[in-house]
Amino acid sequence: MRYERIAIEESTVPRAARPLFQHLVDTYASETNKTAGLWSELTDEQLDFRPHARSASVREILAHQILSERRFFAEFIGLHEPPPATLLPPGDRPPVAEYRDRYIELARARLPVLAQGDETYWLAQVPFFDVTRERIWVFWRRVLHTAHHRAQVGVCLRLLEDRVPATYGPTADVTWKGADPTRTVDAAGRKGDSAGAG
């Protein structure tokens, strides 16, 4: 699958000190690309849209993504991060491009540090809110948290009757030759059945 917008090119993703953990660095870059690509579909006029009075606005979701990602990486994973007051674009109503570009800038800076982690680093127990978890567990929790907020923005784009780009596969708006979404029982049964080893 080839995405229309690539913020962090594969050739610029640092190599992990331990090949076992390369997938962490690659996944973080890939998830950043997916999120930045989705944000690129937004217009400035859409930032104050909220699907329900009790829902966050799109602008609030983008700000939360930037702020909460910094908190995860600083407080829980232990990276040196910029001061919180410097994270968001300046002004009361910054344009979407400034949120996107700041998000990408912050993510790029984390990649070399993540690439240096070894087994001791990734398996170390770290605080996570009111519990303790392995650092690698917290990292994957961050990836899932990001996917959750990306889905929120995708739903907002759909409700605004705008284009939703591909993330893990085709959408109603973006497909390509060879795309094979699993929408039928037959498709789900390809290459195996329930009688396999378990």
C-alpha positions in Angstrom: 0.0 0.0 0.0 1.3 3.5 -0.9 0.0 6.5 0.9 -0.7 9.8 -0.8 1.2 11.8 1.8 4.3 10.7 3.6 5.6 13.0 6.3 8.4 10.7 7.5 10.0 8.9 4.6 11.1 5.3 5.3 14.6 6.1 4.3 14.8 8.7 7.1 13.7 6.3 9.9 16.7 5.5 12.1 17.8 1.9 12.4 17.3 0.4 15.9 20.3 -0.5 17.9 18.7 -3.9 18.4 17.0 -5.2 15.2 14.4 -6.9 17.5 13.0 -3.5 18.2 13.0 -2.0 14.7 9.3 -2.6 14.4 8.7 -0.1 17.2 10.5 2.6 15.4 8.9 1.7 12.0 5.5 1.6 13.5 5.8 4.9 15.3 6.9 6.6 12.0 4.1 4.8 10.1 1.4 5.8 12.6 2.6 9.4 12.5 2.3 9.3 8.7 -1.2 8.0 8.9 -2.3 10.6 11.5 -0.6 13.5 9.6 -2.2 12.3 6.3 -5.6 12.3 7.9 -5.1 15.7 9.4 -4.1 16.9 6.0 -7.6 16.3 4.7 -9.0 18.8 7.2 -9.7 22.4 6.3 -9.3 25.3 8.8 -13.1 25.8 8.8 -13.6 22.3 10.0 -11.5 22.6 13.2 -14.4 23.8 15.4 -16.8 21.0 14.2 -18.0 18.7 16.9 -20.4 15.8 16.2 -22.3 16.3 19.4 -22.5 19.0 22.0 -20.7 16.8 24.5 -18.0 15.8 22.0 -14.6 17.4 21.6 -14.1 19.6 18.6 -11.7 18.6 15.9 -9.3 21.3 17.1 -9.5 19.9 20.7 -8.7 16.4 19.4 -5.6 17.7 17.5 -4.4 19.6 20.6 -5.1 16.6 22.9 -3.1 14.4 20.5 -0.1 16.6 20.7 -0.3 17.2 24.4 -1.1 13.7 25.5 1.6 12.2 23.3 4.2 14.5 24.9 2.9 13.3 28.4 3.2 9.6 27.5 6.7 10.0 26.1 8.0 12.3 28.9 6.2 11.0 32.1 5.8 7.3 31.3 8.4 6.4 28.7 11.0 8.8 30.0 12.1 10.8 27.0 13.3 14.3 27.2 10.5 16.4 25.7 10.0 20.1 25.0 8.3 22.1 27.7 4.5 21.7 27.5 4.0 25.5 26.9 5.9 25.2 23.6 4.0 22.3 22.1 0.9 23.8 20.5 1.0 26.3 17.6 0.6 29.9 18.7 -2.6 31.8 18.7 -6.2 31.0 19.6 -7.2 29.5 16.3 -4.1 28.2 14.5 -4.6 26.6 11.1 -4.6 22.9 10.7 -1.3 22.9 8.8 0.4 24.2 11.9 -1.0 21.5 14.1 0.1 18.9 11.6 3.6 20.3 11.1 4.2 20.5 14.9 2.9 17.0 15.4 5.3 15.7 12.7 8.2 17.7 14.1 7.7 16.3 17.6 7.5 12.7 16.3 10.6 13.0 14.2 12.6 14.1 17.2 11.5 11.0 19.2 12.6 8.4 16.5 16.4 8.4 17.2 15.9 8.1 20.9 13.4 5.2 20.5 15.9 3.5 18.1 18.5 3.4 20.8 16.5 1.2 23.2 17.7 -2.3 24.0 16.0 -5.1 25.9 16.8 -3.6 29.3 15.3 -0.3 28.2 12.1 -1.7 26.6 11.4 -4.3 29.3 12.0 -1.9 32.2 9.0 -1.3 34.6 7.8 2.3 34.4 5.0 4.2 36.1 1.8 4.5 34.1 -0.8 6.6 35.9 -1.6 4.6 39.1 0.1 1.3 38.0 3.4 0.1 36.7 3.9 -1.5 33.3 6.8 -2.4 31.0 8.0 0.5 28.9 7.2 -1.4 25.7 3.6 -1.9 26.9 3.3 1.8 27.4 4.6 2.5 23.9 2.0 0.2 22.4 -0.7 1.8 24.5 0.4 5.1 23.0 0.1 3.7 19.5 -3.5 2.5 20.3 -4.4 5.9 21.9 -3.3 7.7 18.7 -5.3 5.3 16.5 -8.4 6.1 18.7 -8.0 9.8 18.1 -7.3 9.3 14.4 -10.6 7.4 14.2 -12.4 10.3 15.9 -11.1 12.7 13.3 -12.0 10.3 10.5 -15.6 10.1 11.7 -15.8 13.8 11.8 -14.6 14.0 8.2 -17.2 11.5 7.2 -19.9 13.4 9.0 -18.8 16.6 7.3 -19.2 14.6 4.0 -15.5 15.0 3.3 -12.9 12.6 2.0 -11.5 10.0 4.4 -8.0 8.8 3.3 -6.7 5.3 3.5 -5.0 4.3 6.7 -4.7 0.5 7.0 -6.5 -0.2 3.8 -9.0 1.4 1.3 -11.9 3.6 2.3 -15.1 4.5 0.5 -13.1 7.4 -0.9 -9.7 5.9 -1.6 -9.0 2.5 -3.2 -6.5 1.1 -5.7 -6.0 -1.9 -7.9 -5.2 -4.9 -5.8 -7.0 -3.6 -2.7 -8.7 -6.5 -1.1 -10.8 -5.5 1.9 -12.3 -8.2 4.0 -16.0 -7.6 3.8 -17.4 -11.1 3.3 -17.2 -14.5 5.0 -15.4 -15.9 2.0 -12.7 -13.2 2.2 -12.2 -13.9 5.9 -11.7 -17.6 5.1 -8.8 -17.2 2.7 -5.6 -19.1 3.7 -6.9 -21.1 6.5 -9.9 -22.4 8.5 -10.8 -23.0 12.1 -9.5 -26.6 12.0 -5.8 -25.4 12.0 -3.4 -25.7 14.8 -4.2 -23.6 17.8 
